[in-house]
């Protein structure tokens, strides 16, 4: 089996089983903690050892003990599992609109009122969302947008608001946004 074939044969669940066996020092206790059959856990760890071409554990009637190479392998396996868990958690939070980046474009003349208070409240409620601001005045942005529209008339039909970038990485609308915002009116 090639190195690439071995790498693609590694199952994250098998890594979880091996890390649990090391933590518990016993296949039986690891199986109980993971709510799987001991035979399933043992078989998966043997498949993992076969796929990487090395012995991870020394087995005895008293339990399992990681080999020297197994300790290094399991240290990296734990790191990989933590990173995968973090990746999934971050993606889930981003998908729910609880993390990511929100860039808001606004006209200085229209920012009077409660925009600052609204954004401070939003940042407090959603600390994992990075807020960005693009500030401009009405006249220059309309002029820039009109030039851009005329230059790319046949390729791109933008309105004056397109001069400002609004990257919405979530499906929530900060309170105080008007109906003109792309995500306004969504839950």
N, C-alpha and C positions, 0 to 999 in steps of 0.2 A: 504494500500500500504506500502511495506517495505521501509526502508531508502535507500537501494540499488536501488529499483525500482524508487523512487523519484529522486535520483541522475541521473540515466540514462535517465530520462524523461526531463531533463533540456536541452533546446535548446539554443545555443549561441545567435541566433538571438533574442530570447525572452529576454535574458540578455541585449542585445544592445537596444532593445526597452525600457526596464525598465530604464536603465541608461539615455537614451535620454529624457524620460518623466520626470525624476527627474531634469535633467539639464534645461529643458524647462519650468518645472512647469505646463505643460499643455499637455494633450494627443493630442489635435489638433495641437499645435505647433510642438510637437515631431513628429507626423505623417507627417506634412509638411516638416520638416527638413530631414526625412528619405525617403521621396517620397513614402509613403504607405498610404492606406486608414486609417482613424481614427478608423473605426470599426475593421479593421484587427489588428491594434496596441493594441487596448483595449482588444480584444479577446485573443491575445497572452499574454498580461500581466496577465489577469485573469487565463489563463492556467498555467502560471508560478506560480502565487500565490497558485493555487490549488495543483500543483505538489510539492511545498515545504511545504505546509501546514500552511501558514501564510499570513497575509495581508501586502503587501508592501506599498500600498498607501491608504491614506484617500482621497476620491474623493468628490468634491463639484462643484458647478456651476462655481466657480472661478478657477478651475484647480485641480491639484493633489499635495499632500504634503506627503512625506515619513513618515511612522510611525517610532517610535524609532527603532524597530527591522528592519524595512525597510531600514533605513539609514545605519545600520551596514551591512545588506545584500548587499545593492547597492555599498557600499565602497569595499567590497570583490569582487563583480561582476565586478566593473570597473578594479580592479587589475587583475582579471582573463582575462578579455578581452584585456587588455594591454599586458599581457604575451602571449596570443594566437597570437595577432597581431605581436609581436616581433618574436615569433617562426616561423610564416609563412614568415615574411620578411627575417629572417636569412636563412631559408630553401631555399627560392627562390634565394637569393643571392648566397648561396653555390652551388645550382644547376646550376647557370649561371657561376660559376667559379669566383665570385667576393668576396667570403669569404671562409674560411676553413683553411686548413693546407697543405703546400707543403714542403716535405722533399726531399732534393737533395743530392745524394751521388756523390762524385767526387774524383778523384785521385789527390793528391797534385801536381804531376808532370804535370798534364793536366790543372791545374787551372790557369796557366799563361795566360795573355791576358786580355780579357774583361769580365771574369766571374763576378768579383766583381761589375764592372760598370753595367752589365746587371741585376744583382740581386738588386742593389740599385735602378735602374730605375723601375724594376718590383715591388719592395716594395712601391715605390712612387705612381705608377699607381694603385696598388691594396692593399690599406692599411688594408683591412679586412682579408687579407690572411697572416697567420703566416708562416714565412719561417724558415725551419730547415735545418741544414747542417750536413752531415756525411762525414768526411774527412778521407782519408786513402792513403796509398802508394800502388803501383801496386804489388810488390812482395808478401808482406804478405797477401794481400787480395786474390791473386790467389792461394796461398798455402792453406789458410783457406777454400776457395771455393772448391778446389780440394779434400781436406780431407772430407769435407761435402758431396761432390758428390759421392766419393767412398763409404762412410759409408751408404748413402741412395740411392745407385745406382738404385735399383729396384723400389724404392718408388717415387723418385723424380729426374728428369733429369734437373738439373740447369746448367747454364753456368757461367763463371767467374764473370760476372757482377751481379749475384744474391747475392753476398756477401754484396752488398749495398742495403739498403732499399730505394725505391722510392715510397712514398705514394703520389699519385696525386689525390687531391680532386677537380680537375677542369679539364676542357677540353682545356686549353690553354697551349701553349708551350712558355716559356720565349725565347726571341730572343737570339740566340747564342747557343741553344741546338742543338746537332747533330742528325742525323737520327737514331742513336742507342737508343735514349730516347723513352720510351714507348708512350709518347704523341706527339712525333715529327710528323709533317706533318698534324696534325688535325687543324681545324680552331680555 
